[in-house]
Structure formats: structure tokens, C-alpha cells
Amino acid sequence: MPDLFHPQMMGYLESLVPQRHEVMLEMEARAREIGFPIIGIAGGQFLYQIARMMKATRIFELGSGYGYSTAWFARAVRENGGGVVHHVVWDEKLSSQAKDYLGRLGYSDIVQFHVAEAVETLKATEERFDLIFNDIDKVGYPASIPVIKERLRPGGVLLVDNMFLHGSIFDPANTSEAVQAIRTTTKLLTQDPQFISSLIPIRDGIMLSYYVP
Ligand SMILES: C[S@@+](CC[C@H](N)C(=O)[O-])C[C@H]1O[C@@H](n2cnc3c(N)ncnc32)[C@H](O)[C@@H]1O
């Protein structure tokens, strides 16, 4: 996303992230090769840091792709003493690629895989989570928020990716469904007194929302 930032900014932020496991480097290379929208290196480090800081042991991801963001969360959960990360994607092929990568990273005992629609899967769980990460199709964001609120423990954290939508939200003439969905979600998270939210300008914008106890 070069036009959103100083041309050297993302490369600089990524250069500050310590070296990753070789399987994670493989996942990053794959994203570059096929243009798959992973959270990115600096974004991954941010997710990992938040999960470590809050000692999260129960994490639910909506829209997990082939498991790059999952790998960062699984690492945090392992270092927090163990727990569970739910990987949810509706594409069987991506789910089996994720199983392979996450198995090779040694996280098979932590990650639970679901091939399904993510919001419905979250709704069907009976648990409350320490941390929920939302990266589904953007038009699905507004309807996901009430479901997430029911499944986040008070004091928990919600992270939502693509809150700049590649810069398209800055154009007032852009009223596409996805842009409107991001605007609505931004309002839902920044104007709800039950959340304390900050939009973090890493890559495509990550909303960090604290669910006030
Ligand atoms: C942006 S990618 C995920 C990237 C991943 N979070 C990462 O950073 O490595 C979103 C993935 O979720 C899938 N997806 C989108 N909406 C979904 C939904 N409502 N339920 C399940 N999967 C969904 C897409 O097909 C895609 O594979």
C-alpha cells in the first residue's frame, strides 16, 4: 500500500520484527508470490504482542486464510502457557494448507480447524474468548460485531483488519458496499461506550478495541 504511507515506512516497520521460523518465512513468500492478503509481518508481530501482553489463551479468528495470522496467535498462546486458537475459513483447500503449515510449526495441539462461515461458527460456540480477530469479507463486518460482543469476555480484545480498505475510505465519493461496511464498523467500534478503540496505522489499518469490563 505505497500511497498510504511514506514509501519506506512499511519496509522499515517490517525490518524491526525479529527473524521468524522458516515455515513462517515460507508463508510470507507464498503471500508475495500469489498476492494473498495476509496481515503482513509488522501486523503479525502486532497481533502476537497484544496476545502476549494480555496473556490470551482462548483466541477466535474469523477469516483465517492459510494460517499466517493463526501462526502468530498460536505462538503467543504457546508462550502464554497453552490454550486454543480457532482457525475458521470457508475454503477447504486453504484450511488444509493451514493444517500443513501449522503442523510443521508444531501448533497442531493448539489450533482447532473449522471449514465454515466464520460468524455462524463463532455464534455456535458456547465460550467467551480473550481475543477475537476479524478478517472476513468486509461487507460482513457490521453484522459480525453484535455476535463478537456476545463472545468476547469483558476485558477482552477485538482486532479488525483492513480498516483503511486500501485507502478507499478516504474518498467521500466512494460509497461501495465494502467501503460503507468499513465506515459503519468504524462507527460501531469507536462510538460504543463498551469499547475503547484505536485505529493502528499498520499496513491496511488494524482496529484495536478493548471490551471494557
Ligand atoms: C484476508 S484473508 C485471511 C488472511 C489471514 N487472516 C492472515 O492474515 O493470514 C480472508 C480469508 O477468509 C475467507 N473468508 C472471508 N469471509 C469469510 C467468512 N464470512 N467465513 C469464512 N471465511 C471467510 C476468505 O475466503 C479468505 O480466505
PDBQT file of the ligand as one rigid body, heavy atoms in Angstrom, charges set to zero:
ROOT
HETATM    1  C1  LIG A 301      -7.853 -11.777   4.277  1.00  0.00    +0.000 C 
HETATM    2  S1  LIG A 301      -7.873 -13.485   4.183  1.00  0.00    +0.000 S 
HETATM    3  C2  LIG A 301      -7.209 -14.033   5.703  1.00  0.00    +0.000 C 
HETATM    4  C3  LIG A 301      -5.800 -13.717   5.997  1.00  0.00    +0.000 C 
HETATM    5  C4  LIG A 301      -5.361 -14.222   7.349  1.00  0.00    +0.000 C 
HETATM    6  N1  LIG A 301      -6.161 -13.644   8.420  1.00  0.00    +0.000 N 
HETATM    7  C5  LIG A 301      -3.906 -13.879   7.558  1.00  0.00    +0.000 C 
HETATM    8  O1  LIG A 301      -3.605 -12.741   7.940  1.00  0.00    +0.000 OA
HETATM    9  O2  LIG A 301      -3.062 -14.744   7.317  1.00  0.00    +0.000 OA
HETATM   10  C6  LIG A 301      -9.586 -13.847   4.483  1.00  0.00    +0.000 C 
HETATM   11  C7  LIG A 301      -9.937 -15.304   4.267  1.00  0.00    +0.000 C 
HETATM   12  O3  LIG A 301     -11.177 -15.570   4.880  1.00  0.00    +0.000 OA
HETATM   13  C8  LIG A 301     -12.100 -16.129   3.956  1.00  0.00    +0.000 C 
HETATM   14  N2  LIG A 301     -13.418 -15.594   4.339  1.00  0.00    +0.000 N 
HETATM   15  C9  LIG A 301     -13.939 -14.381   4.037  1.00  0.00    +0.000 A 
HETATM   16  N3  LIG A 301     -15.139 -14.208   4.611  1.00  0.00    +0.000 NA
HETATM   17  C10 LIG A 301     -15.382 -15.349   5.303  1.00  0.00    +0.000 A 
HETATM   18  C11 LIG A 301     -16.462 -15.778   6.123  1.00  0.00    +0.000 A 
HETATM   19  N4  LIG A 301     -17.528 -14.997   6.338  1.00  0.00    +0.000 N 
HETATM   20  N5  LIG A 301     -16.386 -17.006   6.680  1.00  0.00    +0.000 NA
HETATM   21  C12 LIG A 301     -15.316 -17.806   6.471  1.00  0.00    +0.000 A 
HETATM   22  N6  LIG A 301     -14.251 -17.452   5.704  1.00  0.00    +0.000 NA
HETATM   23  C13 LIG A 301     -14.281 -16.237   5.134  1.00  0.00    +0.000 A 
HETATM   24  C14 LIG A 301     -11.623 -15.689   2.595  1.00  0.00    +0.000 C 
HETATM   25  O4  LIG A 301     -12.032 -16.607   1.622  1.00  0.00    +0.000 OA
HETATM   26  C15 LIG A 301     -10.094 -15.669   2.802  1.00  0.00    +0.000 C 
HETATM   27  O5  LIG A 301      -9.541 -16.931   2.602  1.00  0.00    +0.000 OA
ENDROOT
TORSDOF 0
